[in-house]
Structure formats: structure tokens, C-alpha cells
């Protein structure tokens, strides 16, 4: 799961607990103006995200880490599909973040408020 906090015009995405080990990351900082859109994740977890570099993948159970696919570079931390959101980015290393959050509605509201 990922915790999101807004600080000085940036969003800080903090990977929680054992997810740090699976995703091989503990935190991402993204400027607010680099976020294009945010929406609930509707893709199936069994979907192949691309080449895993580095991270953990057990199809249908966990997708965590960096994936390189036809849609660019994606950071993913998903275990609970129903609580995951997609964050599309510009001018960043990652094209998308696909992450689990405690409350998807609140996370989307935080990330889209001006």
C-alpha cells in the first residue's frame, strides 16, 4: 500500500511496510504539475504489465516495482485491485503509477485538487 502526502507543491508517495521490499522502492516524489490525470484502476491484475525491472510479479496476486512495456515505464504496487488507482504522468521517469491506497476516492480528490 502507498501513502500519499502533499508537501511544497510535490506529492510524496511513500511505500508502506513489506511493499518496500517487493517494489524495491520506499518513496517517490512527483511535482503536482507533472500529474496529467488520476482515476480508479479498472485493469485486471492478470494483465501483463511488461518486462519487470526490478520488482516482484505473481500474476493475479501481486505486481510491484518497475515495469517496461509498450505504454512506457510504469511503477506498480498492487495487491488489492479494488483499492488501486492510476496516476498518469508527464516529464517524469515513469509514465504511470498504478498503486494501492487506503481510500481511492480520497486519494483521487487529493491528487486532483488545485
C-alpha positions in Angstrom: 0.0 0.0 0.0 1.1 3.6 -0.7 0.5 6.6 1.5 0.2 10.0 -0.4 1.1 13.4 1.1 1.2 16.8 -0.5 4.2 18.9 0.5 5.6 22.2 -1.1 3.9 21.6 -4.5 5.0 18.0 -4.6 3.3 14.7 -3.9 5.2 12.3 -1.8 4.3 8.6 -2.4 5.5 6.5 0.5 5.5 2.8 0.0 4.4 1.1 3.3 5.7 -2.0 5.1 6.8 -5.1 3.3 5.7 -3.5 0.0 9.1 -1.6 0.0 10.8 -5.0 -0.3 8.6 -6.1 -3.1 8.7 -2.9 -5.1 12.4 -2.2 -4.3 11.5 1.4 -3.6 10.4 3.3 -0.5 9.4 6.7 -1.8 8.6 8.7 -4.9 8.4 12.5 -5.2 6.4 13.9 -8.1 5.7 17.6 -8.7 1.9 18.3 -8.8 2.1 19.9 -12.2 3.5 16.6 -13.7 0.3 14.7 -12.9 -1.9 14.6 -16.0 -4.8 12.5 -14.7 -5.9 10.2 -11.9 -8.6 7.6 -12.0 -9.6 4.2 -10.4 -7.7 1.2 -11.9 -10.0 -1.0 -13.9 -7.4 -3.3 -15.4 -7.3 -6.9 -14.4 -4.3 -7.9 -12.2 -3.7 -10.9 -14.6 -2.8 -8.4 -17.3 0.9 -8.5 -18.2 2.4 -5.0 -17.5 5.6 -5.6 -19.4 9.2 -6.5 -18.6 9.8 -6.4 -14.8 12.9 -4.3 -14.0 13.2 -4.7 -10.9 10.4 -5.8 -8.7 8.0 -8.7 -7.9 5.3 -10.3 -10.0 3.0 -13.1 -9.1 0.2 -12.8 -11.7 -3.2 -12.4 -10.1 -1.7 -11.8 -6.6 1.0 -9.0 -6.6 2.5 -6.6 -9.1 5.2 -4.4 -7.5 8.2 -2.5 -8.9 9.1 -1.0 -12.3 7.7 -2.5 -15.5 8.7 -1.5 -19.0 6.0 -2.1 -21.6 4.5 -0.8 -24.8 3.0 2.1 -22.8 6.3 3.2 -21.4 7.7 2.8 -17.9 5.2 2.0 -15.1 5.7 1.9 -11.3 3.3 -0.5 -9.8 2.4 -1.6 -6.2 -0.9 -3.6 -6.4 -2.2 -6.3 -4.2 -5.8 -5.2 -3.6 -7.1 -4.4 -7.1 -10.3 -2.8 -5.7 -8.2 -0.1 -3.9 -5.9 0.7 -6.7 -5.6 3.9 -8.7 -3.8 5.0 -11.9 -1.8 8.2 -12.0 -0.7 9.4 -15.5 2.5 11.5 -15.5 4.4 13.8 -17.8 8.0 14.9 -17.7 8.9 12.0 -15.3 10.9 8.8 -15.4 7.6 6.9 -15.0 4.7 7.3 -17.5 2.2 5.9 -14.9 2.0 4.9 -11.3 -0.5 2.1 -10.5 -0.8 1.9 -6.7 -2.9 0.6 -3.9 -4.2 3.2 -1.5 -6.3 3.1 1.7 -9.2 5.1 0.2 -9.2 5.5 -3.6 -11.8 8.3 -3.6 -9.8 10.4 -1.1 -6.5 9.8 -2.9 -8.0 10.9 -6.2 -9.5 14.0 -4.6 -6.1 14.9 -3.0 -4.2 14.4 -6.3 -6.7 16.4 -8.4 -7.3 19.4 -6.2 -5.8 22.6 -7.5 
